[in-house]
Amino acid sequence: MLSTILLIVLIVLLIGAVPAWPYSRGWGYYPSGLLGIVLIVVLIMLLMGRI
C-alpha cells in the first residue's frame, strides 16, 4: 500500500518538475529539488527495509 502511494507521488512530482508549461516556468528549482528529496527518502527507506 505504501509503495503504491509513493509511486504515485513520485510520478506526479516528475510531471510537475518538467518546466514545459508556461505557468510552471517561474517555479525555479523547487519541484526538482522536492523530487530529489523524496527520492533520497525513498532510497533510505528501501535500504532500511521499510518498504
CHARMM internal coordinates of N, CA and C (Angstrom, degrees):
IC EDIT
DIST 1 N 1 CA 1.4466
DIST 1 CA 1 C 1.5347
ANGL 1 N 1 CA 1 C 111.11
DIST 1 C 2 N 1.3284
ANGL 1 CA 1 C 2 N 115.38
DIHE 1 N 1 CA 1 C 2 N -46.77
DIST 2 N 2 CA 1.4636
ANGL 1 C 2 N 2 CA 119.78
DIHE 1 CA 1 C 2 N 2 CA -179.47
DIST 2 CA 2 C 1.5244
ANGL 2 N 2 CA 2 C 111.40
DIHE 1 C 2 N 2 CA 2 C -65.87
DIST 2 C 3 N 1.3086
ANGL 2 CA 2 C 3 N 117.21
DIHE 2 N 2 CA 2 C 3 N -37.95
DIST 3 N 3 CA 1.4695
ANGL 2 C 3 N 3 CA 119.86
DIHE 2 CA 2 C 3 N 3 CA -179.37
DIST 3 CA 3 C 1.5266
ANGL 3 N 3 CA 3 C 111.05
DIHE 2 C 3 N 3 CA 3 C -67.68
DIST 3 C 4 N 1.3178
ANGL 3 CA 3 C 4 N 118.33
DIHE 3 N 3 CA 3 C 4 N -33.87
DIST 4 N 4 CA 1.4603
ANGL 3 C 4 N 4 CA 121.26
DIHE 3 CA 3 C 4 N 4 CA 177.59
DIST 4 CA 4 C 1.5266
ANGL 4 N 4 CA 4 C 110.65
DIHE 3 C 4 N 4 CA 4 C -66.81
DIST 4 C 5 N 1.3162
ANGL 4 CA 4 C 5 N 116.55
DIHE 4 N 4 CA 4 C 5 N -42.73
DIST 5 N 5 CA 1.4575
ANGL 4 C 5 N 5 CA 120.50
DIHE 4 CA 4 C 5 N 5 CA 178.79
DIST 5 CA 5 C 1.5260
ANGL 5 N 5 CA 5 C 110.15
DIHE 4 C 5 N 5 CA 5 C -64.76
DIST 5 C 6 N 1.3266
ANGL 5 CA 5 C 6 N 117.33
DIHE 5 N 5 CA 5 C 6 N -43.26
DIST 6 N 6 CA 1.4661
ANGL 5 C 6 N 6 CA 120.62
DIHE 5 CA 5 C 6 N 6 CA 178.57
DIST 6 CA 6 C 1.5217
ANGL 6 N 6 CA 6 C 111.42
DIHE 5 C 6 N 6 CA 6 C -63.20
DIST 6 C 7 N 1.3139
ANGL 6 CA 6 C 7 N 117.35
DIHE 6 N 6 CA 6 C 7 N -38.86
DIST 7 N 7 CA 1.4641
ANGL 6 C 7 N 7 CA 120.84
DIHE 6 CA 6 C 7 N 7 CA 178.51
DIST 7 CA 7 C 1.5235
ANGL 7 N 7 CA 7 C 110.82
DIHE 6 C 7 N 7 CA 7 C -64.05
DIST 7 C 8 N 1.3111
ANGL 7 CA 7 C 8 N 117.46
DIHE 7 N 7 CA 7 C 8 N -42.46
DIST 8 N 8 CA 1.4667
ANGL 7 C 8 N 8 CA 121.13
DIHE 7 CA 7 C 8 N 8 CA 178.98
DIST 8 CA 8 C 1.5284
ANGL 8 N 8 CA 8 C 110.37
DIHE 7 C 8 N 8 CA 8 C -64.80
DIST 8 C 9 N 1.3396
ANGL 8 CA 8 C 9 N 117.41
DIHE 8 N 8 CA 8 C 9 N -43.18
DIST 9 N 9 CA 1.4565
ANGL 8 C 9 N 9 CA 121.10
DIHE 8 CA 8 C 9 N 9 CA 178.77
DIST 9 CA 9 C 1.5246
ANGL 9 N 9 CA 9 C 110.77
DIHE 8 C 9 N 9 CA 9 C -62.75
DIST 9 C 10 N 1.3290
ANGL 9 CA 9 C 10 N 117.48
DIHE 9 N 9 CA 9 C 10 N -41.73
DIST 10 N 10 CA 1.4662
ANGL 9 C 10 N 10 CA 120.70
DIHE 9 CA 9 C 10 N 10 CA 178.79
DIST 10 CA 10 C 1.5234
ANGL 10 N 10 CA 10 C 111.91
DIHE 9 C 10 N 10 CA 10 C -63.73
DIST 10 C 11 N 1.3191
ANGL 10 CA 10 C 11 N 117.56
DIHE 10 N 10 CA 10 C 11 N -39.57
DIST 11 N 11 CA 1.4659
ANGL 10 C 11 N 11 CA 120.75
DIHE 10 CA 10 C 11 N 11 CA 179.27
DIST 11 CA 11 C 1.5234
ANGL 11 N 11 CA 11 C 110.50
DIHE 10 C 11 N 11 CA 11 C -66.42
DIST 11 C 12 N 1.3349
ANGL 11 CA 11 C 12 N 116.97
DIHE 11 N 11 CA 11 C 12 N -42.79
DIST 12 N 12 CA 1.4631
ANGL 11 C 12 N 12 CA 120.28
DIHE 11 CA 11 C 12 N 12 CA 178.75
DIST 12 CA 12 C 1.5235
ANGL 12 N 12 CA 12 C 110.78
DIHE 11 C 12 N 12 CA 12 C -64.09
DIST 12 C 13 N 1.3328
ANGL 12 CA 12 C 13 N 117.23
DIHE 12 N 12 CA 12 C 13 N -41.66
DIST 13 N 13 CA 1.4686
ANGL 12 C 13 N 13 CA 120.15
DIHE 12 CA 12 C 13 N 13 CA 178.11
DIST 13 CA 13 C 1.5214
ANGL 13 N 13 CA 13 C 111.68
DIHE 12 C 13 N 13 CA 13 C -66.33
DIST 13 C 14 N 1.3148
ANGL 13 CA 13 C 14 N 117.07
DIHE 13 N 13 CA 13 C 14 N -35.80
DIST 14 N 14 CA 1.4613
ANGL 13 C 14 N 14 CA 120.16
DIHE 13 CA 13 C 14 N 14 CA 177.31
DIST 14 CA 14 C 1.5218
ANGL 14 N 14 CA 14 C 111.28
DIHE 13 C 14 N 14 CA 14 C -63.45
DIST 14 C 15 N 1.3182
ANGL 14 CA 14 C 15 N 115.97
DIHE 14 N 14 CA 14 C 15 N -42.43
DIST 15 N 15 CA 1.4628
ANGL 14 C 15 N 15 CA 119.83
DIHE 14 CA 14 C 15 N 15 CA 178.95
DIST 15 CA 15 C 1.5279
ANGL 15 N 15 CA 15 C 109.97
DIHE 14 C 15 N 15 CA 15 C -67.31
DIST 15 C 16 N 1.3270
ANGL 15 CA 15 C 16 N 116.90
DIHE 15 N 15 CA 15 C 16 N -39.43
DIST 16 N 16 CA 1.4577
ANGL 15 C 16 N 16 CA 120.57
DIHE 15 CA 15 C 16 N 16 CA -179.67
DIST 16 CA 16 C 1.5169
ANGL 16 N 16 CA 16 C 113.56
DIHE 15 C 16 N 16 CA 16 C -71.61
DIST 16 C 17 N 1.3253
ANGL 16 CA 16 C 17 N 117.28
DIHE 16 N 16 CA 16 C 17 N -23.52
DIST 17 N 17 CA 1.4625
ANGL 16 C 17 N 17 CA 120.53
DIHE 16 CA 16 C 17 N 17 CA -177.95
DIST 17 CA 17 C 1.5237
ANGL 17 N 17 CA 17 C 113.04
DIHE 16 C 17 N 17 CA 17 C -79.01
DIST 17 C 18 N 1.3126
ANGL 17 CA 17 C 18 N 117.83
DIHE 17 N 17 CA 17 C 18 N -13.70
DIST 18 N 18 CA 1.4623
ANGL 17 C 18 N 18 CA 121.50
DIHE 17 CA 17 C 18 N 18 CA 179.74
DIST 18 CA 18 C 1.5311
ANGL 18 N 18 CA 18 C 108.99
DIHE 17 C 18 N 18 CA 18 C -82.10
DIST 18 C 19 N 1.3249
ANGL 18 CA 18 C 19 N 118.27
DIHE 18 N 18 CA 18 C 19 N 116.49
DIST 19 N 19 CA 1.4756
ANGL 18 C 19 N 19 CA 120.05
DIHE 18 CA 18 C 19 N 19 CA -178.05
DIST 19 CA 19 C 1.5266
ANGL 19 N 19 CA 19 C 112.65
DIHE 18 C 19 N 19 CA 19 C -82.90
DIST 19 C 20 N 1.3143
ANGL 19 CA 19 C 20 N 117.23
DIHE 19 N 19 CA 19 C 20 N 52.97
DIST 20 N 20 CA 1.4531
ANGL 19 C 20 N 20 CA 121.03
DIHE 19 CA 19 C 20 N 20 CA -175.40
DIST 20 CA 20 C 1.5293
ANGL 20 N 20 CA 20 C 112.74
DIHE 19 C 20 N 20 CA 20 C -91.32
DIST 20 C 21 N 1.3283
ANGL 20 CA 20 C 21 N 116.75
DIHE 20 N 20 CA 20 C 21 N -16.66
DIST 21 N 21 CA 1.4482
ANGL 20 C 21 N 21 CA 120.05
DIHE 20 CA 20 C 21 N 21 CA -177.23
DIST 21 CA 21 C 1.5183
ANGL 21 N 21 CA 21 C 109.81
DIHE 20 C 21 N 21 CA 21 C -104.78
DIST 21 C 22 N 1.3204
ANGL 21 CA 21 C 22 N 117.93
DIHE 21 N 21 CA 21 C 22 N 148.26
DIST 22 N 22 CA 1.4722
ANGL 21 C 22 N 22 CA 120.77
DIHE 21 CA 21 C 22 N 22 CA -174.82
DIST 22 CA 22 C 1.5393
ANGL 22 N 22 CA 22 C 113.62
DIHE 21 C 22 N 22 CA 22 C -59.47
DIST 22 C 23 N 1.3071
ANGL 22 CA 22 C 23 N 117.99
DIHE 22 N 22 CA 22 C 23 N -36.51
DIST 23 N 23 CA 1.4608
ANGL 22 C 23 N 23 CA 119.54
DIHE 22 CA 22 C 23 N 23 CA -177.06
DIST 23 CA 23 C 1.5206
ANGL 23 N 23 CA 23 C 112.68
DIHE 22 C 23 N 23 CA 23 C -72.55
DIST 23 C 24 N 1.3309
ANGL 23 CA 23 C 24 N 118.75
DIHE 23 N 23 CA 23 C 24 N -20.69
DIST 24 N 24 CA 1.4563
ANGL 23 C 24 N 24 CA 120.70
DIHE 23 CA 23 C 24 N 24 CA -176.40
DIST 24 CA 24 C 1.5291
ANGL 24 N 24 CA 24 C 113.27
DIHE 23 C 24 N 24 CA 24 C -96.67
DIST 24 C 25 N 1.3079
ANGL 24 CA 24 C 25 N 118.22
DIHE 24 N 24 CA 24 C 25 N -1.33
DIST 25 N 25 CA 1.4704
ANGL 24 C 25 N 25 CA 120.27
DIHE 24 CA 24 C 25 N 25 CA -178.77
DIST 25 CA 25 C 1.5300
ANGL 25 N 25 CA 25 C 111.96
DIHE 24 C 25 N 25 CA 25 C -69.69
DIST 25 C 26 N 1.3113
ANGL 25 CA 25 C 26 N 118.20
DIHE 25 N 25 CA 25 C 26 N -28.66
DIST 26 N 26 CA 1.4556
ANGL 25 C 26 N 26 CA 121.26
DIHE 25 CA 25 C 26 N 26 CA -178.07
DIST 26 CA 26 C 1.5233
ANGL 26 N 26 CA 26 C 113.68
DIHE 25 C 26 N 26 CA 26 C -82.58
DIST 26 C 27 N 1.3065
ANGL 26 CA 26 C 27 N 118.24
DIHE 26 N 26 CA 26 C 27 N -2.30
DIST 27 N 27 CA 1.4599
ANGL 26 C 27 N 27 CA 121.33
DIHE 26 CA 26 C 27 N 27 CA -176.98
DIST 27 CA 27 C 1.5190
ANGL 27 N 27 CA 27 C 112.26
DIHE 26 C 27 N 27 CA 27 C -75.60
DIST 27 C 28 N 1.3050
ANGL 27 CA 27 C 28 N 118.36
DIHE 27 N 27 CA 27 C 28 N -21.11
DIST 28 N 28 CA 1.4593
ANGL 27 C 28 N 28 CA 121.46
DIHE 27 CA 27 C 28 N 28 CA 179.79
DIST 28 CA 28 C 1.5236
ANGL 28 N 28 CA 28 C 112.27
DIHE 27 C 28 N 28 CA 28 C 71.76
DIST 28 C 29 N 1.3365
ANGL 28 CA 28 C 29 N 115.04
DIHE 28 N 28 CA 28 C 29 N -138.36
DIST 29 N 29 CA 1.4615
ANGL 28 C 29 N 29 CA 120.42
DIHE 28 CA 28 C 29 N 29 CA -175.43
DIST 29 CA 29 C 1.5264
ANGL 29 N 29 CA 29 C 113.17
DIHE 28 C 29 N 29 CA 29 C -92.58
DIST 29 C 30 N 1.3167
ANGL 29 CA 29 C 30 N 118.31
DIHE 29 N 29 CA 29 C 30 N 4.09
DIST 30 N 30 CA 1.4616
ANGL 29 C 30 N 30 CA 120.34
DIHE 29 CA 29 C 30 N 30 CA -175.51
DIST 30 CA 30 C 1.5278
ANGL 30 N 30 CA 30 C 114.25
DIHE 29 C 30 N 30 CA 30 C -61.17
DIST 30 C 31 N 1.3411
ANGL 30 CA 30 C 31 N 120.26
DIHE 30 N 30 CA 30 C 31 N -47.65
DIST 31 N 31 CA 1.4723
ANGL 30 C 31 N 31 CA 118.26
DIHE 30 CA 30 C 31 N 31 CA -179.71
DIST 31 CA 31 C 1.5291
ANGL 31 N 31 CA 31 C 113.09
DIHE 30 C 31 N 31 CA 31 C -63.97
DIST 31 C 32 N 1.3298
ANGL 31 CA 31 C 32 N 117.50
DIHE 31 N 31 CA 31 C 32 N -41.78
DIST 32 N 32 CA 1.4634
ANGL 31 C 32 N 32 CA 119.19
DIHE 31 CA 31 C 32 N 32 CA -179.01
DIST 32 CA 32 C 1.5266
ANGL 32 N 32 CA 32 C 110.69
DIHE 31 C 32 N 32 CA 32 C -72.38
DIST 32 C 33 N 1.3188
ANGL 32 CA 32 C 33 N 117.42
DIHE 32 N 32 CA 32 C 33 N -31.79
DIST 33 N 33 CA 1.4650
ANGL 32 C 33 N 33 CA 120.29
DIHE 32 CA 32 C 33 N 33 CA 175.92
DIST 33 CA 33 C 1.5197
ANGL 33 N 33 CA 33 C 111.03
DIHE 32 C 33 N 33 CA 33 C -66.56
DIST 33 C 34 N 1.3207
ANGL 33 CA 33 C 34 N 116.67
DIHE 33 N 33 CA 33 C 34 N -42.02
DIST 34 N 34 CA 1.4603
ANGL 33 C 34 N 34 CA 121.05
DIHE 33 CA 33 C 34 N 34 CA 176.99
DIST 34 CA 34 C 1.5197
ANGL 34 N 34 CA 34 C 110.55
DIHE 33 C 34 N 34 CA 34 C -64.78
DIST 34 C 35 N 1.3143
ANGL 34 CA 34 C 35 N 116.31
DIHE 34 N 34 CA 34 C 35 N -39.29
DIST 35 N 35 CA 1.4605
ANGL 34 C 35 N 35 CA 120.06
DIHE 34 CA 34 C 35 N 35 CA 177.29
DIST 35 CA 35 C 1.5236
ANGL 35 N 35 CA 35 C 110.94
DIHE 34 C 35 N 35 CA 35 C -62.39
DIST 35 C 36 N 1.3202
ANGL 35 CA 35 C 36 N 117.39
DIHE 35 N 35 CA 35 C 36 N -41.33
DIST 36 N 36 CA 1.4626
ANGL 35 C 36 N 36 CA 120.99
DIHE 35 CA 35 C 36 N 36 CA 177.71
DIST 36 CA 36 C 1.5202
ANGL 36 N 36 CA 36 C 112.06
DIHE 35 C 36 N 36 CA 36 C -62.79
DIST 36 C 37 N 1.3312
ANGL 36 CA 36 C 37 N 116.73
DIHE 36 N 36 CA 36 C 37 N -42.34
DIST 37 N 37 CA 1.4676
ANGL 36 C 37 N 37 CA 120.15
DIHE 36 CA 36 C 37 N 37 CA 178.72
DIST 37 CA 37 C 1.5180
ANGL 37 N 37 CA 37 C 110.87
DIHE 36 C 37 N 37 CA 37 C -63.96
DIST 37 C 38 N 1.3277
ANGL 37 CA 37 C 38 N 116.86
DIHE 37 N 37 CA 37 C 38 N -43.14
DIST 38 N 38 CA 1.4686
ANGL 37 C 38 N 38 CA 120.26
DIHE 37 CA 37 C 38 N 38 CA 179.07
DIST 38 CA 38 C 1.5255
ANGL 38 N 38 CA 38 C 110.33
DIHE 37 C 38 N 38 CA 38 C -63.44
DIST 38 C 39 N 1.3206
ANGL 38 CA 38 C 39 N 117.75
DIHE 38 N 38 CA 38 C 39 N -40.73
DIST 39 N 39 CA 1.4628
ANGL 38 C 39 N 39 CA 120.28
DIHE 38 CA 38 C 39 N 39 CA 178.66
DIST 39 CA 39 C 1.5246
ANGL 39 N 39 CA 39 C 111.71
DIHE 38 C 39 N 39 CA 39 C -64.58
DIST 39 C 40 N 1.3213
ANGL 39 CA 39 C 40 N 117.23
DIHE 39 N 39 CA 39 C 40 N -38.17
DIST 40 N 40 CA 1.4660
ANGL 39 C 40 N 40 CA 120.52
DIHE 39 CA 39 C 40 N 40 CA 177.40
DIST 40 CA 40 C 1.5222
ANGL 40 N 40 CA 40 C 110.48
DIHE 39 C 40 N 40 CA 40 C -65.10
DIST 40 C 41 N 1.3256
ANGL 40 CA 40 C 41 N 117.02
DIHE 40 N 40 CA 40 C 41 N -42.90
DIST 41 N 41 CA 1.4667
ANGL 40 C 41 N 41 CA 120.64
DIHE 40 CA 40 C 41 N 41 CA 178.87
DIST 41 CA 41 C 1.5257
ANGL 41 N 41 CA 41 C 110.92
DIHE 40 C 41 N 41 CA 41 C -63.19
DIST 41 C 42 N 1.3305
ANGL 41 CA 41 C 42 N 116.96
DIHE 41 N 41 CA 41 C 42 N -43.27
DIST 42 N 42 CA 1.4670
ANGL 41 C 42 N 42 CA 120.49
DIHE 41 CA 41 C 42 N 42 CA 178.67
DIST 42 CA 42 C 1.5229
ANGL 42 N 42 CA 42 C 110.74
DIHE 41 C 42 N 42 CA 42 C -63.64
DIST 42 C 43 N 1.3283
ANGL 42 CA 42 C 43 N 117.27
DIHE 42 N 42 CA 42 C 43 N -40.59
DIST 43 N 43 CA 1.4617
ANGL 42 C 43 N 43 CA 120.82
DIHE 42 CA 42 C 43 N 43 CA 179.02
DIST 43 CA 43 C 1.5207
ANGL 43 N 43 CA 43 C 110.67
DIHE 42 C 43 N 43 CA 43 C -64.01
DIST 43 C 44 N 1.3276
ANGL 43 CA 43 C 44 N 117.90
DIHE 43 N 43 CA 43 C 44 N -42.43
DIST 44 N 44 CA 1.4646
ANGL 43 C 44 N 44 CA 121.10
DIHE 43 CA 43 C 44 N 44 CA 178.01
DIST 44 CA 44 C 1.5231
ANGL 44 N 44 CA 44 C 110.40
DIHE 43 C 44 N 44 CA 44 C -63.83
DIST 44 C 45 N 1.3354
ANGL 44 CA 44 C 45 N 116.52
DIHE 44 N 44 CA 44 C 45 N -41.57
DIST 45 N 45 CA 1.4664
ANGL 44 C 45 N 45 CA 119.82
DIHE 44 CA 44 C 45 N 45 CA 178.98
DIST 45 CA 45 C 1.5293
ANGL 45 N 45 CA 45 C 111.00
DIHE 44 C 45 N 45 CA 45 C -64.71
DIST 45 C 46 N 1.3294
ANGL 45 CA 45 C 46 N 116.88
DIHE 45 N 45 CA 45 C 46 N -37.33
DIST 46 N 46 CA 1.4710
ANGL 45 C 46 N 46 CA 120.34
DIHE 45 CA 45 C 46 N 46 CA 177.90
DIST 46 CA 46 C 1.5210
ANGL 46 N 46 CA 46 C 110.25
DIHE 45 C 46 N 46 CA 46 C -65.26
DIST 46 C 47 N 1.3211
ANGL 46 CA 46 C 47 N 117.10
DIHE 46 N 46 CA 46 C 47 N -42.46
DIST 47 N 47 CA 1.4652
ANGL 46 C 47 N 47 CA 120.82
DIHE 46 CA 46 C 47 N 47 CA -179.34
DIST 47 CA 47 C 1.5231
ANGL 47 N 47 CA 47 C 111.85
DIHE 46 C 47 N 47 CA 47 C -67.52
DIST 47 C 48 N 1.3263
ANGL 47 CA 47 C 48 N 117.04
DIHE 47 N 47 CA 47 C 48 N -31.58
DIST 48 N 48 CA 1.4629
ANGL 47 C 48 N 48 CA 121.03
DIHE 47 CA 47 C 48 N 48 CA 179.37
DIST 48 CA 48 C 1.5220
ANGL 48 N 48 CA 48 C 112.03
DIHE 47 C 48 N 48 CA 48 C -82.83
DIST 48 C 49 N 1.3197
ANGL 48 CA 48 C 49 N 117.51
DIHE 48 N 48 CA 48 C 49 N -10.05
DIST 49 N 49 CA 1.4541
ANGL 48 C 49 N 49 CA 121.46
DIHE 48 CA 48 C 49 N 49 CA 179.06
DIST 49 CA 49 C 1.5125
ANGL 49 N 49 CA 49 C 114.30
DIHE 48 C 49 N 49 CA 49 C 82.06
DIST 49 C 50 N 1.3201
ANGL 49 CA 49 C 50 N 117.98
DIHE 49 N 49 CA 49 C 50 N 21.64
DIST 50 N 50 CA 1.4576
ANGL 49 C 50 N 50 CA 121.72
DIHE 49 CA 49 C 50 N 50 CA -179.24
DIST 50 CA 50 C 1.5314
ANGL 50 N 50 CA 50 C 112.41
DIHE 49 C 50 N 50 CA 50 C -82.66
DIST 50 C 51 N 1.3125
ANGL 50 CA 50 C 51 N 117.18
DIHE 50 N 50 CA 50 C 51 N -19.47
DIST 51 N 51 CA 1.4676
ANGL 50 C 51 N 51 CA 120.34
DIHE 50 CA 50 C 51 N 51 CA -179.32
DIST 51 CA 51 C 1.5126
ANGL 51 N 51 CA 51 C 108.68
DIHE 50 C 51 N 51 CA 51 C -107.60
END
COOR INIT
IC SEED 1 N 1 CA 1 C
IC BUILD
